[in-house]
Amino acid sequence: MKAVVLAGGYATRLWPITKHRPKMFLPVGDETVIDVIFEDLEKDDRISEVFVSTNERFEESFEEYLSDSPFEKPTVSVEETVEEDEKFGVVGALEQLIDRENVEEDLIVIAGDNLLSFDVSEFVDFFEAKQTPCIAAYDVGSKERAKSYGLVELDGDRVVDFQEKPDDPKSTLVSIACYAFPAKTLPKFDEYLQDGNNPDEPGWFIQWLQQRGDVHAFTFDGAWFDIGTPESYLDAVSWYLGGENFVHETATVSDSELGENVYVMENSAVEGSTLEKTVVFSNTTIRNADIRNTIVDEETHVENLDLSNALIGAHSHLE
């Protein structure tokens, strides 16, 4: 069995924080988002190889990251794009990867910006029992939020209807970017695309498969974060911290008030300030400031300012 970790997006909604780094490298606690996925895939002996599907712009970043990591399974597989408007779409990129890497085994596909509260091996167990295309599904608890995802209707654990981003969702159970495909279904990627179907959202492909055969859904409780916006990233960090704060041992906090879910990275200094639900990257100084719901990138200086719901790019000086 092979696995693909999707890491080809440009995360423009998180710019400038992700303009020069993949969003999968955003830290959550003392790990990155993608580390959590790699760890699950690394320890599952059924998975022999992990392809990191990324673009040309971030190819070197992933190569360097993996060379310094403890993971042995992942290798980088590159889409030939460097800009957002050149992307093939997720389905198109997967079809190219299957062809490029000569994948002929069962395939697990997970988005690298997913923060999951279940172990991927649980999903693989479910897939092996069903031997059909499988998806992971989660109740987002809000019909407004469900409009942004693929809506899933089940009979037991069998998908009986799938609608991609419906205007009027009938429920709040949605498909997340975690899929499994038996080897015999891999040629259907090409068939789907040759018929002129949508190459972008995988939900359209799942809907197409469901209309032609059985698809099953692995449902789970707990937490799931699709890290694509500043709000979702801060929510993921808050979930991980659980109302506590994380201050790196090399960082200093003096004469300051830290509310809940404040994350201060290495070699940063917070002096005479108030912080709430904020991530402060490394080598940053915050002095006499009130900062809330904000991400402050590395090598930045903020002084005598009140900031809320802001994204501060690296090497900025705000005073």
Secondary structure by P-SEA (a helix, b strand, c coil): cbbbbcccccccccccccccccccccccccccaaaaaaaaaaaccccccccccccccaaaaaaaaaaacccccbbbbbcccccccccccaaaaaaaaaaaaccccbbbbbbccccccccaaaaaaaaaacccbbbbbbcccccccccccbbbbbccccccccccccccccccccccccccccccccaaaaaaaaaccccccaaaaaaaaaacbbbbbbcccccccccccaaaaaaaaaaaaccbbbbcccbbbcccccccbbbbcccbbbccccccbbbbccbbbbccbbbccbbbbcbbbbccccccccccccccccc
